[in-house]
Amino acid sequence: MATAVVRYTGGMQFLGTSGSGHSVVIDSSVEGHGNDTGARPTELLLVAQGSCSGMDVVSILTKQRVRFDRLEIDLDGHKTTEYPTFIDTVKIIYRIWGEEIDEEKFKKAIELSLEKYCTVSTTMKSKISYEYEINSKG
């Protein structure tokens, strides 16, 4: 079970604390009557999705003994304009660096994460598309 406590701290700012005791500041932009002191809630959804999937990919590649130097995940979510608003599509680009990356294993790790293991991805139920890039060291 996942737990969190979100506490109002003034203006449009909140402090979210996870069940594991880690905190994050959430705020709105100045245009949204906030002070721009923290991430937006929708940004945190994308961060959660990217990190959840990233953890899966790292775990799967590690079990398959695929060595890599670096992994980055870029996410671009499209929010609808009509109420109720929601993120209807997410484009994800996985970038990995290493000398001998097995493309099929990398692609399969991504697919397993998005379709089976990443709770955030399966919870959001947005239309997700992805790309991947394999880069040599550097």
N, C-alpha and C positions, 0 to 999 in steps of 0.2 A: 504494500500500500504506500502511496506517496502522500506526503502531507506538507503543508506550507501555512504560514501566517503572514498576512499582508496588513501593515499598519499605516494609517494615514498620518503624514508628518507635516502637512500644511500646503497651501497652494494647490497644485495638482500632483504633488510628490507623495510617493508611498515607499515604504521599506518592506521588501519581501524577504522573509526568512524561511529557508527550506527546513524540512524535518531533520536534515543532517547538520543544521546550525549555520549554514552559509547564507550571507545576505547580499541583496542586490537593490540598488536604488532605481526606482521607476519614476519617470516624470514625463510631462508633455513639453512640446516646444513652446517658445514664447508666444507664437501665433495661436497656440492651443491653450493659452492662459496658464502655462507652466513656466518654469525657470530653466529648462533645458539642462537639468542636473543629473539626468539618468536616461537610460534606454527607454524606448517606447514599448508598450506591451506587445505590439505586433512584431517589433524587432526581436524581442525575447523569444517569441514563437519560432522565428527563423533560426536564432542562435541555438535554441533547444533542439530543433530538428537537425541542424548541421552537426552539432556535437553528439547527439544520440546516434546518428548514422555513422559519423566518424569513428566513434567507439566500437561500433559493430565491425566496420571495415578493418580497423586495426586489429581487433580480436581475431577475425577470420583469417586475415593475411598472416598474422603471427602463428596461428595454428597450422597454416599451410607452409610455414617457413619461408615466406616471401619477405625478403629484406628490402627496406626502403629507407631513405634519408629524411624525407619530409612529405607531409600530406596537408593540403589546404582544400577547403570546401567553400565555394561561393554560392550564396543563395539569393535569389531574387523572387520575392513574392508579389503577386498582383492582388490588390484588394479591390473588391467591388465598390461601386459608388452608390448603389441603391441600398437603402436600409431594409433588412438588417445587413450590415456589411460583413464580409468575411474574406479570407484569403482563398481565392478560388483556384489559382494556379501557382506552382512553385517550380522555378527552373534552378537546377542544382548543377554546378560544375565541380567535379572532383579533379584535383591536380595532385599527382604523385611524382616524386623525384627518387631516382635510384638507378643503379647500373643495369640490373637485370630484372626488370619488372615483367612478370608473366601477365600479359594483357587479359587472357581469358580468366585467370584467377581474380584479377582486379575487378573486372566487369561482373563476375559472378558474386563477389563479395558485396559490391554495391547493390546488385539486384536482391540478394538475400536480405540485406539490411532494410531496403525500402519496402519490400513486399512481405517480410516475415518478422524480422527481429526488432526494428526500431519502433517502440511504442508511440513516440511522438508522431512519426510519419503515418502510422496506421490510425492514430487518433484524429489527426487533422483531416484526413480523407480528401485533401485537395488533389487536383490533377497535378501529378508530379512528372516532370521530364528531367532527364539528366544527360550530361555529357561527361567525358573524362579525357584527361590528357596525361600522357606518360612522358616525363622529362628525364634527361640524364642529370647526373650530379651537377649542382651549381646553384 
